[in-house]
Amino acid sequence: MAIVDLFPTSLRLLGRPALVVGGGPVAARRAKALLDAGARVTLVAPVLSDAARELTDFLSWEARGYRGTDMDHAWFAVAASGNPAVDARVAADAEAQRVWCVNHSHADDSAAWTPAVATVEDVKVAVNAGGDPLRAVAIRNAIKSSLETGELPLGRFRRDLDKLDHRGSVALVGGGPGAADLITVRGRRLLAEADVVVADRLGPRGLLADLGGHVKVIEVGKTPGHHPVPQTEINAILVREAQKGNRVVRLKGGDPYVLGRGGEEAIACRENGVDVEVVPGVTSAVSVPAAAGIPVTHRGLAKAFTMVSGHEELDNVPAGSDHTVVLLMGVGTLNRSIPTLQAAGRGPDCPVAIIENGFAKNQRVTIGTLGTIVAQAQAGRVRNPAVVVVGDVVRVSPLAPAELATAHYGTRETFSALS
Ligand SMILES: C[S@@+](CC[C@H](N)C(=O)[O-])C[C@H]1O[C@@H](n2cnc3c(N)ncnc32)[C@H](O)[C@@H]1O
């Protein structure tokens, strides 16, 4: 049979009799797939492998060798006895009775082939690859992973088939610090399934360009001191769009529950009877320092850290340069927060780093001390979004100047993440 002679189709075997000849692992796999499709499976084999034995509650097992009459009434057959002569007989009987049969002993003569199948939710993709089963499996795996990560679209277009999500729902998705590949697999997939995306100014905005033309994008991004869409209105948008039956993704920067007002959005949804799911994200509080080679804790330097908004009072933050302080939204309030941290016992020599636009092409790192950083930030016109890190851990950064750095932690040249 020429390989191009295939006719791809999808059989609906629900309730129809299917015959499997053989009791080994291959037969068991095929029987299981047929059962999953709802077929009434008869399995003919004198002995069963463990895998086949696990299925005996769900199919009819004839504990004997194959007989020609087994083919009567079958709509579909699988010859997987492991004995080429038996499989050839099964296939010949199937042919005579016009039953489609997969012959596992003679792929070239087989009337039907079993494709490699990727199943993700209710989507099934079947792959035949020029008669090369391993190639088919490799392609199947790549497709499956792309569907699972949302690189390939899973969203439904026929709403009448959308029984599961008919009520609409909201997913609060933590998008991470902005790089398209720092969102979680789950977040990416929900984004690919969304009908409506309510987007922030921060987060992986590059992914918005991949959305289908049918997806409605509502921009609600805030900048410090400028909230064009108030939080109450954002909550109302989420509820309203979900109540229309849409799958709504609220795409947020970092993690939804870290200074992200995700809690309020989740409560608003629940109070209005809207299903809401929260997908954690990579928070900028930890990841943006890492982009500058700064671990927020480090053996021998810091055992704990405090993450706090620059708008908050810092008097109660534990003192000592061995306790890391991470400030979000801290640029505008630097004049106030830096003297407070210094007065609380850290001293003017405590290292400080400010990382602007973490993970973006225009990422910039300014490193100094509590005594120098305000002037450096002014001179360098440091802007939000930025994360401020205060404490001895800054010394670990390969970008730290020689007078602050601890030699054995690396150098700018060895820090490939920034190259
Ligand atoms: C409203 S908070 C949201 C924090 C977010 N939920 C998180 O977990 O990262 C916004 C602040 O996060 C910080 N931020 C977020 N992404 C950043 C990035 N890529 N680079 C630097 N700072 C960032 C900045 O301090 C910014 O002002």
PDBQT file of the ligand as one rigid body, heavy atoms in Angstrom, charges set to zero:
ROOT
HETATM    1  C1  LIG A 501       1.419  46.523  41.321  1.00  0.00    +0.000 C 
HETATM    2  S1  LIG A 501       2.940  45.735  41.603  1.00  0.00    +0.000 S 
HETATM    3  C2  LIG A 501       2.532  44.157  41.018  1.00  0.00    +0.000 C 
HETATM    4  C3  LIG A 501       3.458  43.089  41.483  1.00  0.00    +0.000 C 
HETATM    5  C4  LIG A 501       3.164  41.751  40.862  1.00  0.00    +0.000 C 
HETATM    6  N1  LIG A 501       1.902  41.245  41.276  1.00  0.00    +0.000 N 
HETATM    7  C5  LIG A 501       4.256  40.724  41.109  1.00  0.00    +0.000 C 
HETATM    8  O1  LIG A 501       4.006  39.700  41.794  1.00  0.00    +0.000 OA
HETATM    9  O2  LIG A 501       5.350  40.899  40.592  1.00  0.00    +0.000 OA
HETATM   10  C6  LIG A 501       3.921  46.423  40.320  1.00  0.00    +0.000 C 
HETATM   11  C7  LIG A 501       5.379  46.518  40.692  1.00  0.00    +0.000 C 
HETATM   12  O3  LIG A 501       6.034  45.286  40.471  1.00  0.00    +0.000 OA
HETATM   13  C8  LIG A 501       7.369  45.519  40.114  1.00  0.00    +0.000 C 
HETATM   14  N2  LIG A 501       7.617  44.912  38.804  1.00  0.00    +0.000 N 
HETATM   15  C9  LIG A 501       6.797  44.107  38.120  1.00  0.00    +0.000 A 
HETATM   16  N3  LIG A 501       7.374  43.674  37.005  1.00  0.00    +0.000 NA
HETATM   17  C10 LIG A 501       8.603  44.215  36.961  1.00  0.00    +0.000 A 
HETATM   18  C11 LIG A 501       9.685  44.146  36.050  1.00  0.00    +0.000 A 
HETATM   19  N4  LIG A 501       9.638  43.387  34.946  1.00  0.00    +0.000 N 
HETATM   20  N5  LIG A 501      10.805  44.825  36.333  1.00  0.00    +0.000 NA
HETATM   21  C12 LIG A 501      10.909  45.565  37.445  1.00  0.00    +0.000 A 
HETATM   22  N6  LIG A 501       9.902  45.684  38.337  1.00  0.00    +0.000 NA
HETATM   23  C13 LIG A 501       8.763  45.007  38.115  1.00  0.00    +0.000 A 
HETATM   24  C14 LIG A 501       7.573  47.014  40.128  1.00  0.00    +0.000 C 
HETATM   25  O4  LIG A 501       7.998  47.386  41.405  1.00  0.00    +0.000 OA
HETATM   26  C15 LIG A 501       6.171  47.495  39.874  1.00  0.00    +0.000 C 
HETATM   27  O5  LIG A 501       6.003  48.834  40.279  1.00  0.00    +0.000 OA
ENDROOT
TORSDOF 0
